[in-house]
Amino acid sequence: METYTAMRHFADSWGLLGMALFFVFVVLFTFRPGAGKMAKDAASIPLKED
């Protein structure tokens, strides 16, 4: 089996699964309890005076 074919097969199967799991993790991390306060704090950083 050629290297390209092996890498293509891996990307089509496990790579897609890995990206899907990463996407689910990011969505769950974003909408977890307490994330809203952290997001508001981060959004107000440019407006804070030193």
Phi and psi restraints in degrees (range 20) as a CNS / XPLOR table:
assign (resid 1 and name C) (resid 2 and name N)
       (resid 2 and name CA) (resid 2 and name C) 1.0 -69.8 20.0 2
assign (resid 2 and name N) (resid 2 and name CA)
       (resid 2 and name C) (resid 3 and name N) 1.0 157.0 20.0 2
assign (resid 2 and name C) (resid 3 and name N)
       (resid 3 and name CA) (resid 3 and name C) 1.0 -63.7 20.0 2
assign (resid 3 and name N) (resid 3 and name CA)
       (resid 3 and name C) (resid 4 and name N) 1.0 -42.5 20.0 2
assign (resid 3 and name C) (resid 4 and name N)
       (resid 4 and name CA) (resid 4 and name C) 1.0 -61.2 20.0 2
assign (resid 4 and name N) (resid 4 and name CA)
       (resid 4 and name C) (resid 5 and name N) 1.0 -44.4 20.0 2
assign (resid 4 and name C) (resid 5 and name N)
       (resid 5 and name CA) (resid 5 and name C) 1.0 -64.7 20.0 2
assign (resid 5 and name N) (resid 5 and name CA)
       (resid 5 and name C) (resid 6 and name N) 1.0 -41.1 20.0 2
assign (resid 5 and name C) (resid 6 and name N)
       (resid 6 and name CA) (resid 6 and name C) 1.0 -65.1 20.0 2
assign (resid 6 and name N) (resid 6 and name CA)
       (resid 6 and name C) (resid 7 and name N) 1.0 -44.1 20.0 2
assign (resid 6 and name C) (resid 7 and name N)
       (resid 7 and name CA) (resid 7 and name C) 1.0 -66.2 20.0 2
assign (resid 7 and name N) (resid 7 and name CA)
       (resid 7 and name C) (resid 8 and name N) 1.0 -37.8 20.0 2
assign (resid 7 and name C) (resid 8 and name N)
       (resid 8 and name CA) (resid 8 and name C) 1.0 -65.1 20.0 2
assign (resid 8 and name N) (resid 8 and name CA)
       (resid 8 and name C) (resid 9 and name N) 1.0 -42.7 20.0 2
assign (resid 8 and name C) (resid 9 and name N)
       (resid 9 and name CA) (resid 9 and name C) 1.0 -64.1 20.0 2
assign (resid 9 and name N) (resid 9 and name CA)
       (resid 9 and name C) (resid 10 and name N) 1.0 -42.2 20.0 2
assign (resid 9 and name C) (resid 10 and name N)
       (resid 10 and name CA) (resid 10 and name C) 1.0 -63.0 20.0 2
assign (resid 10 and name N) (resid 10 and name CA)
       (resid 10 and name C) (resid 11 and name N) 1.0 -44.3 20.0 2
assign (resid 10 and name C) (resid 11 and name N)
       (resid 11 and name CA) (resid 11 and name C) 1.0 -66.0 20.0 2
assign (resid 11 and name N) (resid 11 and name CA)
       (resid 11 and name C) (resid 12 and name N) 1.0 -37.0 20.0 2
assign (resid 11 and name C) (resid 12 and name N)
       (resid 12 and name CA) (resid 12 and name C) 1.0 -69.5 20.0 2
assign (resid 12 and name N) (resid 12 and name CA)
       (resid 12 and name C) (resid 13 and name N) 1.0 -29.2 20.0 2
assign (resid 12 and name C) (resid 13 and name N)
       (resid 13 and name CA) (resid 13 and name C) 1.0 -103.1 20.0 2
assign (resid 13 and name N) (resid 13 and name CA)
       (resid 13 and name C) (resid 14 and name N) 1.0 -70.6 20.0 2
assign (resid 13 and name C) (resid 14 and name N)
       (resid 14 and name CA) (resid 14 and name C) 1.0 -75.5 20.0 2
assign (resid 14 and name N) (resid 14 and name CA)
       (resid 14 and name C) (resid 15 and name N) 1.0 -31.9 20.0 2
assign (resid 14 and name C) (resid 15 and name N)
       (resid 15 and name CA) (resid 15 and name C) 1.0 -64.1 20.0 2
assign (resid 15 and name N) (resid 15 and name CA)
       (resid 15 and name C) (resid 16 and name N) 1.0 -42.3 20.0 2
assign (resid 15 and name C) (resid 16 and name N)
       (resid 16 and name CA) (resid 16 and name C) 1.0 -64.5 20.0 2
assign (resid 16 and name N) (resid 16 and name CA)
       (resid 16 and name C) (resid 17 and name N) 1.0 -41.7 20.0 2
assign (resid 16 and name C) (resid 17 and name N)
       (resid 17 and name CA) (resid 17 and name C) 1.0 -63.4 20.0 2
assign (resid 17 and name N) (resid 17 and name CA)
       (resid 17 and name C) (resid 18 and name N) 1.0 -42.9 20.0 2
assign (resid 17 and name C) (resid 18 and name N)
       (resid 18 and name CA) (resid 18 and name C) 1.0 -62.2 20.0 2
assign (resid 18 and name N) (resid 18 and name CA)
       (resid 18 and name C) (resid 19 and name N) 1.0 -43.3 20.0 2
assign (resid 18 and name C) (resid 19 and name N)
       (resid 19 and name CA) (resid 19 and name C) 1.0 -66.6 20.0 2
assign (resid 19 and name N) (resid 19 and name CA)
       (resid 19 and name C) (resid 20 and name N) 1.0 -37.5 20.0 2
assign (resid 19 and name C) (resid 20 and name N)
       (resid 20 and name CA) (resid 20 and name C) 1.0 -65.6 20.0 2
assign (resid 20 and name N) (resid 20 and name CA)
       (resid 20 and name C) (resid 21 and name N) 1.0 -42.8 20.0 2
assign (resid 20 and name C) (resid 21 and name N)
       (resid 21 and name CA) (resid 21 and name C) 1.0 -65.6 20.0 2
assign (resid 21 and name N) (resid 21 and name CA)
       (resid 21 and name C) (resid 22 and name N) 1.0 -39.1 20.0 2
assign (resid 21 and name C) (resid 22 and name N)
       (resid 22 and name CA) (resid 22 and name C) 1.0 -62.4 20.0 2
assign (resid 22 and name N) (resid 22 and name CA)
       (resid 22 and name C) (resid 23 and name N) 1.0 -42.6 20.0 2
assign (resid 22 and name C) (resid 23 and name N)
       (resid 23 and name CA) (resid 23 and name C) 1.0 -61.8 20.0 2
assign (resid 23 and name N) (resid 23 and name CA)
       (resid 23 and name C) (resid 24 and name N) 1.0 -45.2 20.0 2
assign (resid 23 and name C) (resid 24 and name N)
       (resid 24 and name CA) (resid 24 and name C) 1.0 -62.6 20.0 2
assign (resid 24 and name N) (resid 24 and name CA)
       (resid 24 and name C) (resid 25 and name N) 1.0 -42.1 20.0 2
assign (resid 24 and name C) (resid 25 and name N)
       (resid 25 and name CA) (resid 25 and name C) 1.0 -60.6 20.0 2
assign (resid 25 and name N) (resid 25 and name CA)
       (resid 25 and name C) (resid 26 and name N) 1.0 -45.1 20.0 2
assign (resid 25 and name C) (resid 26 and name N)
       (resid 26 and name CA) (resid 26 and name C) 1.0 -63.5 20.0 2
assign (resid 26 and name N) (resid 26 and name CA)
       (resid 26 and name C) (resid 27 and name N) 1.0 -42.0 20.0 2
assign (resid 26 and name C) (resid 27 and name N)
       (resid 27 and name CA) (resid 27 and name C) 1.0 -64.6 20.0 2
assign (resid 27 and name N) (resid 27 and name CA)
       (resid 27 and name C) (resid 28 and name N) 1.0 -45.6 20.0 2
assign (resid 27 and name C) (resid 28 and name N)
       (resid 28 and name CA) (resid 28 and name C) 1.0 -65.1 20.0 2
assign (resid 28 and name N) (resid 28 and name CA)
       (resid 28 and name C) (resid 29 and name N) 1.0 -37.9 20.0 2
assign (resid 28 and name C) (resid 29 and name N)
       (resid 29 and name CA) (resid 29 and name C) 1.0 -65.6 20.0 2
assign (resid 29 and name N) (resid 29 and name CA)
       (resid 29 and name C) (resid 30 and name N) 1.0 -37.7 20.0 2
assign (resid 29 and name C) (resid 30 and name N)
       (resid 30 and name CA) (resid 30 and name C) 1.0 -69.2 20.0 2
assign (resid 30 and name N) (resid 30 and name CA)
       (resid 30 and name C) (resid 31 and name N) 1.0 -39.2 20.0 2
assign (resid 30 and name C) (resid 31 and name N)
       (resid 31 and name CA) (resid 31 and name C) 1.0 -98.5 20.0 2
assign (resid 31 and name N) (resid 31 and name CA)
       (resid 31 and name C) (resid 32 and name N) 1.0 18.0 20.0 2
assign (resid 31 and name C) (resid 32 and name N)
       (resid 32 and name CA) (resid 32 and name C) 1.0 -72.5 20.0 2
assign (resid 32 and name N) (resid 32 and name CA)
       (resid 32 and name C) (resid 33 and name N) 1.0 157.7 20.0 2
assign (resid 32 and name C) (resid 33 and name N)
       (resid 33 and name CA) (resid 33 and name C) 1.0 -62.2 20.0 2
assign (resid 33 and name N) (resid 33 and name CA)
       (resid 33 and name C) (resid 34 and name N) 1.0 136.9 20.0 2
assign (resid 33 and name C) (resid 34 and name N)
       (resid 34 and name CA) (resid 34 and name C) 1.0 92.1 20.0 2
assign (resid 34 and name N) (resid 34 and name CA)
       (resid 34 and name C) (resid 35 and name N) 1.0 -8.8 20.0 2
assign (resid 34 and name C) (resid 35 and name N)
       (resid 35 and name CA) (resid 35 and name C) 1.0 -73.4 20.0 2
assign (resid 35 and name N) (resid 35 and name CA)
       (resid 35 and name C) (resid 36 and name N) 1.0 -26.3 20.0 2
assign (resid 35 and name C) (resid 36 and name N)
       (resid 36 and name CA) (resid 36 and name C) 1.0 -63.8 20.0 2
assign (resid 36 and name N) (resid 36 and name CA)
       (resid 36 and name C) (resid 37 and name N) 1.0 -42.2 20.0 2
assign (resid 36 and name C) (resid 37 and name N)
       (resid 37 and name CA) (resid 37 and name C) 1.0 -65.6 20.0 2
assign (resid 37 and name N) (resid 37 and name CA)
       (resid 37 and name C) (resid 38 and name N) 1.0 -41.9 20.0 2
assign (resid 37 and name C) (resid 38 and name N)
       (resid 38 and name CA) (resid 38 and name C) 1.0 -64.2 20.0 2
assign (resid 38 and name N) (resid 38 and name CA)
       (resid 38 and name C) (resid 39 and name N) 1.0 -38.8 20.0 2
assign (resid 38 and name C) (resid 39 and name N)
       (resid 39 and name CA) (resid 39 and name C) 1.0 -66.9 20.0 2
assign (resid 39 and name N) (resid 39 and name CA)
       (resid 39 and name C) (resid 40 and name N) 1.0 -40.4 20.0 2
assign (resid 39 and name C) (resid 40 and name N)
       (resid 40 and name CA) (resid 40 and name C) 1.0 -66.1 20.0 2
assign (resid 40 and name N) (resid 40 and name CA)
       (resid 40 and name C) (resid 41 and name N) 1.0 -39.4 20.0 2
assign (resid 40 and name C) (resid 41 and name N)
       (resid 41 and name CA) (resid 41 and name C) 1.0 -62.9 20.0 2
assign (resid 41 and name N) (resid 41 and name CA)
       (resid 41 and name C) (resid 42 and name N) 1.0 -43.6 20.0 2
assign (resid 41 and name C) (resid 42 and name N)
       (resid 42 and name CA) (resid 42 and name C) 1.0 -66.5 20.0 2
assign (resid 42 and name N) (resid 42 and name CA)
       (resid 42 and name C) (resid 43 and name N) 1.0 -35.8 20.0 2
assign (resid 42 and name C) (resid 43 and name N)
       (resid 43 and name CA) (resid 43 and name C) 1.0 -70.2 20.0 2
assign (resid 43 and name N) (resid 43 and name CA)
       (resid 43 and name C) (resid 44 and name N) 1.0 -25.4 20.0 2
assign (resid 43 and name C) (resid 44 and name N)
       (resid 44 and name CA) (resid 44 and name C) 1.0 -92.8 20.0 2
assign (resid 44 and name N) (resid 44 and name CA)
       (resid 44 and name C) (resid 45 and name N) 1.0 1.7 20.0 2
assign (resid 44 and name C) (resid 45 and name N)
       (resid 45 and name CA) (resid 45 and name C) 1.0 -58.0 20.0 2
assign (resid 45 and name N) (resid 45 and name CA)
       (resid 45 and name C) (resid 46 and name N) 1.0 -45.2 20.0 2
assign (resid 45 and name C) (resid 46 and name N)
       (resid 46 and name CA) (resid 46 and name C) 1.0 -65.4 20.0 2
assign (resid 46 and name N) (resid 46 and name CA)
       (resid 46 and name C) (resid 47 and name N) 1.0 -20.5 20.0 2
assign (resid 46 and name C) (resid 47 and name N)
       (resid 47 and name CA) (resid 47 and name C) 1.0 -91.4 20.0 2
assign (resid 47 and name N) (resid 47 and name CA)
       (resid 47 and name C) (resid 48 and name N) 1.0 -9.9 20.0 2
assign (resid 47 and name C) (resid 48 and name N)
       (resid 48 and name CA) (resid 48 and name C) 1.0 -76.0 20.0 2
assign (resid 48 and name N) (resid 48 and name CA)
       (resid 48 and name C) (resid 49 and name N) 1.0 143.7 20.0 2
assign (resid 48 and name C) (resid 49 and name N)
       (resid 49 and name CA) (resid 49 and name C) 1.0 -93.0 20.0 2
assign (resid 49 and name N) (resid 49 and name CA)
       (resid 49 and name C) (resid 50 and name N) 1.0 144.5 20.0 2
